[in-house]
């Protein structure tokens, strides 16, 4: 039988962040309304009622658990944790507003709690620690996670599991970490024990993983389209999950057998009763119970009202990729069954776009929303290639630049706030302040009408996209495999400054665009030739890059047809060696690595560049960029250098056709990263040797039409390669053949670039570093100022170089 609504518990005035249901007659809930509620019923067919309300303080209550009856507490204890960083313990048998015990030790929000039958408590916090309490006193402090501890489980009085925003899970024996489980690519949010197997975990990466205690992965469950916040397991062994996509999903034998859409933005918490009923806590402040036993189902009218509430939630039209209703199939398309629970189909029902989801148990399509115009469509603002209802400027520190906070009125403000804090590496204790700022700054919107509907979990614009590319601006090439909050190839905002900014030859700061340059010409000055210092691309998020490579490697190992391309044993250790090396050498201050990067390490990179699928090569190219900059001696042997650089070009599919344009986004990304790697090859201490590797680079680049590089950032990076090479020509005499080839490439940029002034400017500086008497150079210099009339630097430098000819 399918799960259906059994009852709805109304009593909270804010998001229900945690639920716990240890007995068939008891449910506990914790809320952002600063309370926890103790719900009970007298018999299995009676209604749950509010028995006690606990109010620990004036801050949000984030977590709740239950300690079964003990001699001194015949009705057990209710344990709460929250933003006041306290763990409060209430004796249920004592009607008191004050907790019997207050456990002090955490420094930030206590976001997770679990208890063993003997009364042992484990608490997890944003302060990056978990603490174990025995006899209501601190017994152990579990140290080792590098980010917030979002999930904890007391396996027994001496064994514990913890899940963290550092993407890892740890198994502890008392206060010692005995095993670390890696695999998730984003914050681990929930854990649940599975008898006779091990445990399950869920994460912001949208997946659920089932593990043995030895660390083997039994299943990777994919189906949620956004963050997965909470897990529970029924007495029958079914896994229950809830998340940001509005759904609760029931998993059996590795498959999703049912998906229950909620009329709320987030399903924050799930738990199960011993009788297999499911309890959910949502952002709409309601606690709901669902049952697979028909006798416990709500009345037909209540079930129908719930389904109507779900169906009434509109799906903003732009979130489905601009689909036109009149192009959708009609109602007849619903005759064809779905392939599995959770499949989604969009339908044109007499001119109204509707979204349906397949219920595999009931074997029918259920309506889950309507397609409508999104709120504020005409006033959308763009941030990093995506459209938002608002992009706020947030001033964190006086004198520092404002930070951008994108927000859609259809998303939970806590999700937007958390994303903002994580993105900018800000402490999580600012969460409430950021949420308050969003709520005050945005227009007040009430969930329920089409104008304010939440984005649909299956088609929404803010959807977690697990397998397809997200739109990207020219300066933001995003990982097409992991969706929101993902490892990004560094974008324009994180690149080294433009050449005219903070450089020794110019005290001026380059405006953001040509129009700005025209508005303030007095701030622009051209470079003083010659320029000696190359421009390198060194910034990187090394842990995220490493996690991404491991994620891709794990995926390949699981695919029989692709497993030969994956890394194993020794080669995998070589990969981790490189990251260890880069972590030390990039630290502030840098520390001396314990070992060098050797040709053996480069062989691993060559293997990945050639063997991995093209769409998964971008972190390999990004890693190569850093190795080239920091360990050039690892590939210094001439023949080996040639092999390595050939592999780099192969990794970017250089020999593939250059049409049609634009190129696929993953290929654009790979080419950008190739160019950054090549630019880093011209460091001050790099060795030209016989110049064969430089000739190889120039010959390869000449094979590609300049028009193929449709992104300004890519062309700017190409121009930087030539500029960096010209700096070598200032410091040492170039082979005439190399000098001639470099000059031809620089002139090609100056002749073909008509849009991006920074690209032209970098090529112009390169030309100034290698004076020439060729008439073609004079012709370019005479026309360039008119092409970039708004950029004073280009005009002035063109005149300076002409004077040298």
CORHU-V920721 format. One record per helix or strand of 3 or more residues. SS is the DSSP state (h for helix, s for strand). FROM is the first residue (numbers start at 1). LEN is the number of residues. If there is no record, write none. Layout:
# CORHU-V920721
SS,FROM,LEN ; SS,FROM,LEN
This chain:
# CORHU-V920721
s,4,7 ; s,16,8 ; s,26,6 ; s,36,5 ; s,49,6 ; s,61,7 ; s,77,6 ; s,87,5 ; s,101,3 ; s,110,6 ; s,121,5 ; s,130,5 ; s,137,6 ; s,149,8 ; s,159,6 ; s,169,5 ; s,176,6 ; s,188,7 ; s,198,6 ; s,207,6 ; s,217,6 ; s,228,6 ; s,239,5 ; s,247,6 ; s,255,7 ; s,267,6 ; s,278,5 ; s,286,6 ; h,294,3 ; h,300,13 ; s,314,3 ; h,317,4 ; h,325,3 ; h,331,5 ; s,344,6 ; s,352,8 ; s,364,9 ; h,377,3 ; s,381,3 ; s,386,3 ; s,390,5 ; s,403,5 ; h,413,11 ; h,428,14 ; h,450,3 ; h,492,3 ; h,514,6 ; h,521,3 ; h,542,17 ; h,563,3 ; h,569,17 ; h,599,13 ; h,614,3 ; h,618,13 ; h,632,4 ; h,638,14 ; h,665,16 ; h,692,11 ; h,706,3 ; h,712,20 ; h,736,17 ; h,757,13 ; h,775,13 ; h,792,13
